[in-house]
Structure formats: structure tokens, C-alpha cells
Amino acid sequence: MGKTLSDADFEELLSKYEHSYKSGDLVKGTVYGYDSEGVIIDIGGKSAAVVPEKEVSNDGKKPNEVLEKGSEYEFLVISEPDENGKILLSRRKVDLFYAWQELKKLKDANETIVGEVVQIVRGGILVDIIGVRGFVPSSQIQNKGTEYNVGDKIEVKIISLDEEHNNFVLSNKKIYSDSIETAKEEIFSQIEVGQVVKGRVVRVTDFGAFIDIGGFDCLLPLSQISWKWVEHPTDLLKIGEEIEVGVFDVDVSKQRITLSLKSITPDPWEAASEVVKEGEFREGLVTRIKPFGAFVEIFDGVEALLPHNELVDYQNEKNVILNVGDKINVCVLKFNPQDKRISLGFNAPESAPADEPPKDE
């Protein structure tokens, strides 16, 4: 005589064939086939389960491209069995759930992500990140002049997430600013005054040039470009040019580094002190003319001022009008190489040796 099933045994056996599914349940199922309603899924119960086509994926792909026949996937129950026992499932919502979990991790880790441009919209672009569309506002694109097209790749970081409304904001600009901060930390931990570093000219202004020394822009002031007079940085520097510069000053509190080209080239005043003597006449090159006088280069890289009254006397006696680039003979009245100062005159002082000034040609 066979064994009689207890109530508990019967319930356990019945549970293998009867399942109660509720909206929001996560279930596993195997793809059985495809029909006009969508994808037919075997979830192990008596009820039929279908994934409508719109619930297959977020990217609009065909059902058989996403859900392979015979393969097992996770699905979300989106409707309880109807009068015919049919249950509606969603694979799209499962993918979306896992995608948002991954997006949260990427944001928390401040990761740089490569996304694909899927649409150009007013005020920015839409970018696909692991199957979810994020928005990059125009204000968060580093290179304002860049024109993006559908299918282009772009590096971004997540700056805000709103899972409830299924949207998130991305930034291409933040990658640049974060890289600058990282470069700053590394540079300021190593750099010292007096070091010689390599850099690239990235920007030129009236007051100097900005040099990129490894992701961080530093100022090379106009006064530190050359021992000679420089009217404008573009006279000696070109954007994109690679140069070696000396570290002139480091201000950690203001996150500022000042560079110098003068500091890594010989000081011409030291060389001039060996040959230039007070009371002697020297041939010089007029480099600048100002209301208060003319600057004359009397030694390579060494300029001195010929005062306005001396300049007028020279022009009256010689019956000429001096211009930049003219050569003239001047007398060194006083020379202080330590303070880098020289006083010039047209005539030698009475106490000076009776040397005759060279005749101007």
C-alpha cells in the first residue's frame, strides 16, 4: 500500500507547480520564443509570461537581439496574472536598475566615463552611458567650439543623479578641472625655487606668457622673459613652443608659480662689470625712446638711460632726430652693476679723463 501524503508534503509538492507572482517581484526565466506580443518566457509555473517589445530594452533593439532563445535572464514582474493567467514582465527595468547601481558607483568614485553622443538637443547633448541617457549641458563642455555629432565618443563625469525622475547630468568640463587639481597637488609637492623645468607656451598676454608645466599653467612675466627689453611676449615666444624655464617663485597659499627665462641665462650685468668703465665713451644702440629720454644698449643685454636733456643736446649738436635702431656714442657717467644702474651723458664730466669721444659716423 502506498504512502499517504501529509498536508505538509502535499503543499510542498504543489508549490513546485503553482507560483504566486506580484508586481515588483524579481524572477528568473528562460526565453521560450517570440510572437506578435513580444517574448515568451518560461518562469517555471503554470502561468504564461510575456515581455512586451517595449519592455525588452532601453535602446530600441529587436527582441531577439537582446533576449536569446534558450538563455536565462532576470525579469521584473510588472503585472499580476490576468484572467487567462498571463503575466507581463520587463527586462528593460531590470537593466535600468542595475545600470543605476553602476552609475552611483561611478559617481562616488569620480570616474571618467566614455559615452556615446545619441542626440544633439537645445542647450547641450544627450550621451548614452551603459544604456542610460545622460545630459551634458553646453556650460559643462570644456572646449566651447567643439561640435559633436551623433555617434561621437566623449569623456565625461557624473555631477548629479536623480533616479526618481530617471535623469542625470554629466560634465566634460569637470574632467579638465579635476586633472588640473591633480596636477597641482603633484607639482606643488615637488617644485622648488631655482629648479629648471620644461613647459609649453599655451597663452600670451600683454603682461607675459602662460606656460604649461605638466597640466598646470604658470606665469612667465614680461620682465622675466629676457635681460633685454621686450616690447611684447610674442617678440620671443610662440604658442605651442616647448621651452625650458626656471622656477622664480612658488606661492603655495595662492596656488601660484612664477617662472623666469632670465634666471637660467647668464646675467649680462656681471659680464658688463668686467669691461664697462665709468668715464668712457661707448657705442650704443637706441632701443626705446620715451618722453623722459632714450634707452641705449651699451653692452649685450645691458640698457641705460640717456636723459631727455642730453638727448636734445645730442640731436641739436648733430642736427639729427634719433630713432629706435640708431647707433650713437655716449659716455658712461656712473655704473652700479649691483643695482643694475647706469647713467649716460652726451658729454664727459669735467672730472673725467680727457678722452676724446669717438666721432659718430
C-alpha positions in Angstrom: 0.0 0.0 0.0 1.4 3.4 -1.0 2.4 6.1 1.4 -0.2 8.7 2.2 0.9 12.3 1.7 0.7 14.5 4.7 -0.7 18.0 4.3 2.8 19.5 4.5 4.1 17.1 1.8 1.2 18.0 -0.4 1.8 21.7 0.0 5.5 21.3 -0.9 4.7 19.3 -4.0 2.0 21.8 -5.0 4.5 24.7 -4.6 6.7 23.2 -7.3 3.9 23.7 -9.8 2.0 26.7 -8.5 3.6 30.1 -8.0 2.1 33.4 -6.9 3.6 36.4 -8.6 3.2 40.0 -7.6 4.1 43.2 -9.3 7.7 44.2 -8.3 8.9 40.6 -7.9 12.2 39.7 -9.5 12.1 36.4 -11.2 14.3 34.2 -13.4 13.1 32.8 -16.7 14.2 31.2 -19.9 13.4 32.6 -23.3 10.9 30.2 -25.0 10.1 32.0 -28.2 8.8 35.2 -29.9 5.4 36.2 -31.1 3.4 39.3 -32.0 3.0 40.3 -28.3 6.7 40.1 -27.5 9.0 37.5 -26.0 7.5 34.4 -24.4 9.3 33.4 -21.1 9.2 30.2 -19.2 9.3 31.1 -15.5 8.5 27.6 -14.2 4.8 28.0 -13.4 1.5 27.2 -15.0 1.1 30.9 -16.0 2.3 32.2 -19.3 4.8 35.1 -19.1 5.4 37.6 -21.8 7.9 40.5 -22.2 6.2 43.2 -24.4 8.5 44.6 -27.0 8.7 48.0 -25.4 9.9 46.3 -22.2 12.8 44.4 -23.8 15.5 47.1 -23.8 16.2 50.8 -23.4 18.0 51.2 -26.7 15.2 50.1 -29.1 16.9 46.9 -30.3 14.9 44.0 -31.7 13.8 41.4 -29.1 15.9 38.5 -30.5 19.0 40.8 -30.4 18.6 41.3 -26.7 17.0 38.1 -25.4 18.4 35.0 -26.9 16.2 31.9 -27.2 17.1 29.3 -24.6 19.0 31.7 -22.4 18.1 32.5 -18.8 17.6 36.1 -17.6 16.2 38.1 -14.7 12.9 39.8 -15.2 10.7 42.2 -13.2 7.0 41.3 -12.8 5.1 44.4 -14.0 1.5 43.0 -13.9 0.0 40.2 -11.9 -1.7 37.3 -13.8 -4.8 38.3 -15.7 -8.0 36.2 -16.1 -6.1 34.0 -18.6 -3.1 33.6 -16.2 -0.8 35.7 -18.3 1.9 37.7 -16.6 3.7 40.7 -18.0 7.5 41.0 -17.4 10.1 43.6 -18.1 13.8 43.1 -18.9 14.3 46.8 -19.6 13.5 47.8 -16.0 16.0 45.2 -14.7 18.7 46.5 -16.9 17.8 50.0 -15.8 18.0 49.1 -12.1 21.5 47.6 -12.5 22.6 50.5 -14.6 21.6 53.0 -11.9 23.5 51.0 -9.3 26.6 51.2 -11.6 26.1 54.9 -12.2 26.0 55.5 -8.5 29.3 53.7 -8.1 30.9 55.7 -11.0 29.8 59.0 -9.4 31.0 58.0 -5.9 34.4 57.0 -7.4 34.5 60.2 -9.5 35.3 58.0 -12.5 35.9 59.3 -16.0 33.4 57.6 -18.4 33.4 57.3 -22.2 29.9 57.8 -23.5 28.4 58.0 -27.0 26.5 61.0 -28.2 23.0 59.9 -29.1 21.2 63.3 -29.7 22.0 67.0 -30.0 19.4 69.0 -28.1 18.9 72.6 -27.2 21.4 73.6 -24.6 23.6 70.5 -24.8 23.9 66.9 -25.8 22.4 63.6 -24.7 25.0 60.8 -24.1 24.5 57.1 -23.6 26.2 55.7 -20.5 25.7 51.9 -20.1 22.3 52.1 -21.7 21.0 55.2 -19.9 20.9 58.6 -21.4 22.5 61.5 -19.5 22.5 65.2 -20.3 25.7 67.3 -20.9 24.8 71.0 -20.7 26.7 73.3 -23.0 28.2 75.0 -19.9 29.8 71.7 -19.0 31.7 71.2 -22.2 35.3 72.2 -21.9 36.0 73.2 -25.5 33.2 75.6 -26.4 34.0 75.5 -30.1 33.8 71.7 -30.4 30.9 70.4 -32.5 29.6 67.0 -31.6 27.7 64.6 -33.8 25.6 61.6 -33.1 27.9 58.6 -32.6 30.9 60.7 -31.4 32.6 59.5 -28.2 33.1 61.9 -25.3 34.7 61.6 -21.9 32.5 62.7 -19.1 32.0 62.6 -15.3 28.7 62.4 -13.4 27.9 65.5 -11.5 24.3 64.7 -10.4 21.9 61.8 -10.3 18.1 61.8 -10.0 16.9 58.2 -10.1 13.4 59.1 -9.2 13.0 61.1 -12.4 15.3 58.9 -14.3 17.8 61.6 -15.3 21.4 62.5 -14.6 23.7 65.4 -15.6 27.2 64.9 -16.9 30.2 67.1 -17.3 33.1 67.1 -19.8 34.5 70.2 -18.1 34.9 68.5 -14.7 37.5 66.1 -16.2 39.7 69.1 -17.1 39.3 70.8 -13.8 39.9 67.6 -11.8 43.0 66.9 -13.9 44.3 70.4 -13.1 43.7 69.8 -9.4 45.6 66.5 -9.5 48.4 68.2 -11.4 48.6 71.0 -8.9 48.9 68.6 -6.0 51.7 66.7 -7.7 53.6 69.8 -8.8 53.4 71.7 -5.6 54.6 68.7 -3.6 57.8 68.6 -5.7 58.6 72.0 -7.1 61.2 74.4 -5.6 62.6 77.8 -6.5 65.6 77.5 -8.7 64.5 74.3 -10.4 64.7 74.2 -14.2 61.5 72.7 -15.8 60.2 72.0 -19.2 57.0 73.6 -20.4 54.9 74.6 -23.3 53.7 78.1 -24.2 49.8 77.9 -24.1 48.8 81.6 -23.8 50.2 85.0 -24.4 49.1 88.3 -22.9 50.5 91.9 -22.8 52.0 91.2 -19.3 53.6 87.9 -20.0 53.0 84.3 -21.1 51.4 81.3 -19.5 53.5 78.1 -19.6 52.0 74.6 -19.1 54.5 72.6 -16.9 52.6 69.4 -16.7 48.9 70.2 -16.6 49.2 73.4 -14.6 49.6 76.9 -16.2 52.3 79.1 -14.7 53.0 82.8 -15.4 56.2 83.9 -17.1 56.1 87.7 -16.6 57.2 90.0 -19.3 60.0 91.3 -17.1 61.4 87.7 -16.7 61.4 86.8 -20.4 64.8 88.3 -21.3 67.6 90.5 -20.0 67.0 92.7 -23.0 63.9 94.9 -23.4 60.9 93.0 -24.7 58.0 95.0 -26.1 55.6 92.0 -26.2 56.0 88.3 -25.4 55.3 87.4 -29.0 58.6 89.0 -29.9 60.4 86.0 -28.5 57.7 83.3 -27.8 55.3 81.4 -29.9 52.2 79.5 -28.7 52.9 75.7 -28.7 56.6 76.3 -28.4 58.5 74.0 -25.9 60.9 75.8 -23.7 63.0 75.4 -20.5 62.3 77.8 -17.7 63.5 78.4 -14.2 61.2 78.5 -11.2 61.3 82.1 -9.9 58.7 82.0 -7.1 56.3 79.5 -5.5 53.3 80.7 -3.5 51.5 77.6 -2.1 48.8 79.6 -0.4 47.7 81.3 -3.6 48.5 78.2 -5.7 50.7 80.2 -8.0 54.1 79.6 -9.6 56.1 82.3 -11.3 58.7 81.3 -14.0 61.7 83.0 -15.4 63.8 82.7 -18.6 66.3 85.3 -17.3 67.2 83.2 -14.3 68.6 80.4 -16.5 70.6 82.6 -18.7 73.9 84.4 -17.8 73.4 87.9 -16.2 74.9 90.3 -18.7 75.4 92.9 -16.0 78.1 90.7 -14.4 79.9 90.4 -17.8 79.5 94.2 -18.3 81.1 94.9 -15.0 84.3 93.5 -16.3 84.5 95.7 -19.4 82.4 98.8 -18.9 84.2 101.7 -17.0 82.9 105.0 -15.7 84.0 108.0 -17.8 84.5 106.0 -21.0 82.6 106.5 -24.3 80.8 103.5 -25.8 78.8 103.0 -28.9 75.3 102.0 -28.1 72.0 101.0 -29.8 68.9 103.1 -29.2 66.2 100.5 -28.1 63.4 102.8 -26.8 62.6 106.5 -26.9 60.4 107.9 -24.1 59.3 111.4 -23.1 62.0 111.3 -20.4 64.8 110.1 -22.6 66.2 107.3 -24.7 67.3 103.8 -23.6 70.6 102.8 -25.1 72.0 99.3 -25.1 75.8 99.8 -24.4 76.5 96.1 -23.8 74.7 93.0 -25.0 71.6 92.8 -22.8 72.5 96.0 -20.7 70.5 99.1 -21.2 71.0 102.6 -19.8 69.0 105.8 -19.9 70.2 108.9 -21.8 68.1 111.6 -20.1 65.8 113.8 -22.2 68.0 117.0 -21.9 71.1 115.0 -23.0 69.1 113.6 -25.9 68.0 117.0 -27.0 71.6 118.3 -26.8 72.8 115.4 -28.9 70.1 115.9 -31.6 70.8 119.7 -31.7 74.5 119.4 -32.0 74.4 116.6 -34.5 71.4 118.1 -36.3 69.6 114.7 -36.3 66.4 113.1 -34.9 67.2 109.8 -33.2 65.1 106.8 -33.8 65.0 103.3 -32.4 67.8 101.2 -34.0 70.2 104.2 -34.4 73.7 103.8 -33.1 75.2 106.7 -31.0 78.3 107.3 -28.9 77.6 108.0 -25.2 79.6 108.5 -22.1 79.2 106.2 -19.0 78.8 108.7 -16.2 78.0 106.3 -13.4 77.9 102.5 -13.3 76.5 100.4 -10.4 76.4 96.7 -11.6 74.9 95.6 -8.2 71.8 97.8 -8.6 71.9 97.4 -12.4 72.0 101.1 -13.0 74.0 103.2 -15.5 73.8 106.9 -16.0 74.7 108.1 -19.5 75.6 111.5 -20.9 76.4 113.1 -24.2 79.4 114.9 -22.9 82.0 113.6 -20.4 82.0 115.2 -16.9 84.8 117.7 -16.2 86.4 115.3 -13.7 86.6 112.5 -16.3 89.8 111.7 -18.1 90.3 113.8 -21.2 89.5 111.1 -23.6 88.0 112.3 -26.9 84.6 110.8 -27.7 84.6 108.8 -30.8 83.2 110.6 -33.8 79.7 109.5 -34.9 79.7 108.3 -38.5 
